[in-house]
Amino acid sequence: MTTTTWIIVLIIVVLLVAIGAWYFTQRRRTEELRGKFGPEYERTVSQTGDERKAQEELARRQERVEALDIRPLSPEDQGRFAESWRTVQARFVDSPTQAIADADRLVNDVMQARGYPVGDFEQRAADISVNHPTVVTNYRNARTIAQANQDGQASTEDLRKAMVYYRALFEELLEARQTAANTSRQ
């Protein structure tokens, strides 16, 4: 083989290695994001219509949330919010419509106390999806039912489901179980 042939073979090998490395890096990124975001990954792919765009969106979310000062609640705040939640739940029996509005407000209050910006709903849901991907779907579903309720379009069963959805998000945001587990380990 001539020197030119060796150079061509070497260039081809280097290109193949580079393509293989790029492919495996992309696969790893996809799997990491899919694992981190769970159902939110598929929702974002469906919403953007393109997996690469969805991955860019999810990466932007991560960067945004990392720049925020998200903090755990103090035990006092946890207790205060937990008591407020019990009041909201008890109100559901007599006034489900008001209880749903109160649950939405309480979830927003907990988010704000933790350091999440609470402006636009879609931005709140996107921010929550970074650290709480398993319950962001609940948040969206609860919000949809709450809006239908405002329009007089939600049944009592719908409102019950919304309350369950809000509770799942509330409990995760409260992080009372994690705090208790951390305290018992010390």
N, C-alpha and C positions, 0 to 999 in steps of 0.2 A: 504494500500500500504506500501510496505517496503521501507526502506531508499534507498536501491539500485535502486528500481523502480523510486523513486523521483529523484535521481541523474541522471538516464538515461533520464527521461522526461525533466529535466532541461537542460541537455547537448543538447538534440534534439532541444529544444526551442531556446537555445543560438545559435546553428548552423543555424537554420532557420532565426533567426533575422539577423545574420551576412550575410547570403546569400542574404536576402532581401535588406539589406543596401548596399551591394556590387552591386547588380543588379540596384538599383535606382541611385546609384552614377554613374555607367557606363552610364545609360540612360541619366542622367543629363549632363554628360560630352559630350555625343554624340550630344544632342540637343544644347548645348552651342556652340560646334564647328561648327555644321551644320548652326546654326543661324549666327555665326560670319563670316564664310567663304563662305556661300551661295553655288553657283555653283562650287566653287573651292573645296569644301568638296567632292562633288560627283566625280569631276575630279580626285582628289587624291585617292579616294577609287578605282576608275576604274584603275588608273595607277598602284597602288600597288597591287591590287587584293585582298586586305584584309582590312576590316574596322579598325581593331585594329592597323595595321601598318600605315594606313593613319592617324589615330588620333595621333599616335606617331610622324609622320612626321610633321603634322600641329602644334603640341605642340612644336617641335624643332624649327620650323619657328618662332613661337611667342617668344620663348626664345632668338633666334638669333636677332630678330628685337628689342626686348626690350633692348638688350645690345648695340645697335647702338645709335648714337647721332642724331636721326631724329629730325629736327627742321623746324619750319615754315619759309617761305621766308620773308624777309623784304619787306615793301611796294615798295621800290626802285627796288628790284630784281623782284618782281611780275610785276611791270610796264615794266621793261626791257624785261623779258621773254614774256609778253603779246604782246609787240610790235614785238618781233622776230616771234611770232606765226602768227601775222597778215601778216608779210612779207612772211612767208612760205606758208600760205593759198593763198595769192595773186599770188605767183609763180606757184601754181598748174595749173592755166589756161594755161599758156604757156609751162610749163615744169613739167608735173605730176611726171615723174620719179625722177627728182631732188628734187621736193617738198617732196616726200615720204622719200627720204634719209635725207633731212634736218629735217623733222618732227621727224624721229627716233633719229637723233643726238640731237635735241632740247629736246626731252623727257629725253634722257640720261643726258643732261646738268642740267635739272631741278632736276632730281633724285640726281645727285651728289651734287648740291647746297643744297638740303634738308638733305643730310647726308647718302643717300643710297649708298652702294658700287656698282660700275658699271662694274664689271668684266664680268663674264659669264652671258649670257642671261637668262638661266634657274634659276640661283640664283637671278638675279634681279627680275624676275617674281615671284619667291617664296617670296622674301622680300616684294614686292609690295602687294602680296595677303593678308598679315597680316593686313595692314591698309586700303587697297583699294580693297577689295575682289570683288566688283561689276564690276570693270573695268579691272581686270587682264586678263579676257577672251578677252577683246578688245585688250589688249597689245599683247597677243599671236597671235590673228588673224591678227593684223596689221603687226606684225613681219613676219608671214608666207607669207603674200602678198608681203611685201618688199623683202623677199628672192626670191619669184617667179618672182618679177619684175627684180631683178638682173640677173636672168636666162632668161629674155625675155619671161616669161610665164604668165604675168599679163595683163589683159585688162584694159582699161581706167576705166571701172566700178569697177573693183577690186581695182584699185588705189584710186578711190573716196571713196570706203568703208574703205580702210586702213586709209585714211585721217580722216574720221569720227571716226574711232576707236582710232587713235592717239589723236584726239581732246578731246575725252571723258577722256582719261587718263591724258592728259596735263591739262585740266581744274581742274580735281580732285587734281592733284599734286600741281597745282598753289594755290589752296585754296583761291582764290580771293573772292569768295562769302562768305566763312566762315569768312574771315578777315573783310569784309565789314559789315557782320551781327554783329560780335563781337564789332566793332568800333561803330556801331549805338546804341548798348545796353549801352555803357559807357557814 
